[in-house]
Amino acid sequence: QVQLVESGGGLVQAVGSLRLFCAASGRTFSSATMGWFRQAPGKEREFVASISENSGTTYSSYAASVKGRFTISRNNAENTMYLQMNSLKPEDTAVYYCTIYSRGLPNYWGQGTQVTVSS
């Protein structure tokens, strides 16, 4: 059974940094696209970033709101994924979820980790 566990969230002041972790288990994910979504109170869950690999080349994609501030990475040998978040803003406050895609869509989800950015 696929299981995803996020960690690394917390309270940080604006312009600070946090690094989120996602540990995956249940199968090997080296060929799967993985990503991060977030959901703020009263809002829909939204895409943050994704990462995939093909023939040794890594592809990453970011939401416009985080591009240049967030960096997604992964370690296939350890089945882990990371999200380095710099220059955080209060509007980045949300529960962050890691996901594994299946057939082009996010399919497996973790329980989420809270990120709170104070002004």
VENMOCOR-V778161 format. One record per residue. N is the residue number from 1. RES is the residue in one small letter. PSI is psi in whole degrees, 0 to 359 (* if undefined). OMEGA is omega in whole degrees, 0 to 359 (none if undefined). D_CENTER is the distance of its C-alpha to the mean C-alpha in Angstrom with 2 decimals. Layout:
# VENMOCOR-V778161
N|RES|PSI|OMEGA|D_CENTER / N|RES|PSI|OMEGA|D_CENTER
This chain:
# VENMOCOR-V778161
1|q|133|181|20.41 / 2|v|134|177|16.70 / 3|q|135|177|14.83 / 4|l|134|180|11.24 / 5|v|120|178|11.11 / 6|e|154|174|8.63 / 7|s|171|177|10.36 / 8|g|352|178|10.87 / 9|g|173|179|11.03 / 10|g|194|179|14.45 / 11|l|130|181|16.93 / 12|v|151|177|17.28 / 13|q|156|178|19.73 / 14|a|147|185|19.18 / 15|v|1|175|18.78 / 16|g|186|183|17.40 / 17|s|153|172|14.31 / 18|l|154|175|11.75 / 19|r|120|179|9.63 / 20|l|147|179|7.02 / 21|f|146|174|7.75 / 22|c|121|178|7.44 / 23|a|127|181|11.00 / 24|a|145|177|12.29 / 25|s|163|178|16.00 / 26|g|337|177|18.66 / 27|r|176|178|18.80 / 28|t|134|187|17.97 / 29|f|14|186|14.94 / 30|s|333|181|15.94 / 31|s|0|184|16.98 / 32|a|147|170|14.22 / 33|t|136|178|11.59 / 34|m|159|182|8.06 / 35|g|176|176|5.12 / 36|w|136|171|2.75 / 37|f|167|175|5.93 / 38|r|156|179|8.00 / 39|q|116|177|11.65 / 40|a|158|180|14.31 / 41|p|129|178|17.72 / 42|g|4|181|19.90 / 43|k|163|178|17.48 / 44|e|157|176|15.91 / 45|r|135|183|12.31 / 46|e|153|179|11.02 / 47|f|139|176|8.89 / 48|v|305|183|6.75 / 49|a|157|176|6.27 / 50|s|159|181|7.37 / 51|i|138|178|9.38 / 52|s|164|179|12.70 / 53|e|142|180|15.91 / 54|n|119|179|19.47 / 55|s|42|175|22.63 / 56|g|358|179|21.16 / 57|t|134|179|19.43 / 58|t|133|179|15.72 / 59|y|133|177|14.48 / 60|s|152|181|11.50 / 61|s|145|184|11.25 / 62|y|149|169|10.26 / 63|a|149|182|11.44 / 64|a|327|185|14.71 / 65|s|342|183|14.02 / 66|v|351|183|11.51 / 67|k|132|182|13.08 / 68|g|345|179|14.92 / 69|r|326|182|13.15 / 70|f|148|176|9.54 / 71|t|126|178|9.22 / 72|i|142|178|6.93 / 73|s|169|181|9.03 / 74|r|158|175|10.13 / 75|n|100|185|13.36 / 76|n|327|180|15.03 / 77|a|330|181|17.93 / 78|e|2|181|16.07 / 79|n|46|180|13.65 / 80|t|158|178|10.71 / 81|m|151|185|7.42 / 82|y|157|172|6.49 / 83|l|107|176|5.28 / 84|q|121|184|8.84 / 85|m|116|180|9.75 / 86|n|164|178|13.48 / 87|s|48|184|16.16 / 88|l|147|180|14.54 / 89|k|156|177|16.48 / 90|p|328|180|17.56 / 91|e|356|173|16.13 / 92|d|354|179|12.55 / 93|t|125|183|13.57 / 94|a|171|167|11.80 / 95|v|127|182|10.35 / 96|y|132|182|6.57 / 97|y|138|170|6.07 / 98|c|153|184|4.77 / 99|t|155|171|7.44 / 100|i|130|180|10.12 / 101|y|151|174|12.32 / 102|s|125|181|16.04 / 103|r|39|173|18.71 / 104|g|359|182|16.50 / 105|l|147|174|14.78 / 106|p|130|188|11.81 / 107|n|309|181|13.88 / 108|y|140|184|12.67 / 109|w|149|170|10.63 / 110|g|184|183|10.17 / 111|q|347|177|12.10 / 112|g|154|175|9.62 / 113|t|134|185|9.94 / 114|q|132|172|11.93 / 115|v|124|179|11.66 / 116|t|124|181|15.10 / 117|v|119|180|16.45 / 118|s|148|182|20.23 / 119|s|*|none|22.50
